[in-house]
Amino acid sequence: MKVKKFNKLILYSFFISYLIVGIFTLKDYGVNIEEHTQIFSGYYWLNYVFEFFQIDYFHNEIKNKLDFISSDKDLPNPEIYTYGPVFDLPIAFFEVWLDIKDVYLRYEIRHFSIFVIFYLSAIIFFKILYFRFENFFVCSAGTLLYIFSPRIYGDSFHNSKDILFLSTFVFTIFFAFKLFKKIKIKNLILFSIFAALSTSTRIIGLFLPISLILFIFLKFINQKKKFLQSSILLIFFYIMFLIIHWPYLWESPINNFLDFYSKSKSWIFSYYILYEGNYYLTDALPDSFIFKWISLTTPIFNLILFLTGISFLFNRFLKRFISIKNISMHKCDLWRSDREMMDYYIVFGITSILLILLFLDVPFVSGWRHLYFLNVFIVYVCAFFIYYYDLKFKKYKKILKLFFIFFFSFNIYKIILFHPYQSLYFNEFLKEKNSYLVDRDGLSRFDSINKILSLEKKKKKINLANSSFVPYYRIKDVFSDEKIKKINFVGTEFEQADYIYNNFVYEVNPEYNDKYKIPQNFK
């Protein structure tokens, strides 16, 4: 079923408008604290690729960039960052190839690139929904919820790890859905490519090929030959593309992949974060942490749609499971079409991933940014409920649309209100925001410098101290030499400071350690 011409016009107009707004506002966003590390990692692995193939072209330029970046002694060793070749390495090559010397332009290129990747994922997400529901209103509503969830929207301009993973996850699921309908070599290859890209970005990407093989098995339970053929091809293509695009696996694929898995926990630094008014170490957070953060930072409208939709899907699954009279899987009636199979894949995905993370006791840092890819499952279930309501209560279609427009407009209002700090959004459930860590990524650093410079136009030198674990001084890269020459970063030497920056992120417990304590008489 194809989209009608008028609906296509609406769709194209929206995506063009969204692209324009994104391009003209990406300058407003600050710099993520992890971007320096990612830039360093990109050049490190670019240098590795050139040396591996003994390419002399650009070699000196890459070495000079590496030497300049590594002069920052606080940056971690890039060798431990074995993930992320999909984004950081090509961006590093692009900067060298174009001989980009303007540091601020470097960040603009990175922010524009990740925004475009997310933008493309939104288009594919619409296709996923249309592939399942074939209802323009439902698919449009779901796509709007996908894009304009405030935290996701804000991060789509600067978070090139979690948003990249979310985007590649969307592409992979799209081809998984195509394979549910019909096994084709082309779709197996495309699925394998995006599953491989996802895995090298986040280890949880392993879920994608494993879960697909499970569902192919259930689909072809009576066609063992077809199941074996498709599974073998899938595993072959997946491993092949994983090794081809990931330099870390070139010399010792098996050992290095196991090393990558073992390192995955060590990338999350152990430091204290504010949660429910108390300071917890990142590896000692309560099990409720992730569920509470999702519920507090997702729009209430999205949560209502999701909880209602997931309740219906679970109820339908349980009823069918109980009604099975014969244990033989070939007579199982859990789903009655490829479309229902897609629904259960989504339910299986969000349920199994959360259970795995809880079972493995995976540490988290700020909120649920490592799990932003779960937004794919959440919004899909929201769209499912809208679709179910649309079918069940056809007489009330207009009321449904008005209801959606009213509550979605509130989401948009919040995005405008929080701009450019959508990444720090909390919903109306949270009354006391000072009880939670807010700006772990240090996005406020950019604004703080601009604010101080506007207040101190006549002053020749301004001393800035930092009452935070976040490296404040690195933000100087974003500013022109003319602006930043007035600024002198004095670390935690508060007695020398004209201004002190604090975003309440500490590697020590401030209730028992005075390392970042601001003098009481400081003004």
Buried (B, 14 or more C-beta within 10 A) or exposed (E): EEBEEEBEEEBEEBBEEBEEEBEEEBEEBBBBBBBBBBBBBBBBBBBBBBEEEEEEEBBEBBEEBBEEBBEBEEBEEBEEBBBBBBBBBEBBBBBBEEEEEEBEEBBBBBBBBBBBBBBBBBEBBBBBBBBBBBBBBBBBBBBBBBBBBBBBBBBBBBBBBBBBBBBBBBBBBBBBBBBBBEBEEEBBBBBBBBBBBBBBBBBBBBBBBEBBBBBBBBBBBEEEEEBEEBBEBBEEBBBBBBBEBBBBBEEEBEEBBEBBEEBBEEBBEEBBBBBEEEBBEBBEBEEEBBEBBBBBBBBBBBBEBBBBBBEBBEEBBEEBEEEEEEEEEEEBEBBEEBBBBBBBBBBBBBEBBBEEBEEEEBBBBBBBBBBBBBBBBBBBBBBBBBBBBBEEEEEEEEEBBEBBEEBBEEBEEBBEEBBBBBBBBBBEEEEEEEEBBBBBBBBBBBBBBBEBBEEBEEEEEBBBBBBBBBBBBBBBBBBEEEEBEBBBBBEBEBEEBBBBBBBBBBBBBBEEEEEBEBEEEEE
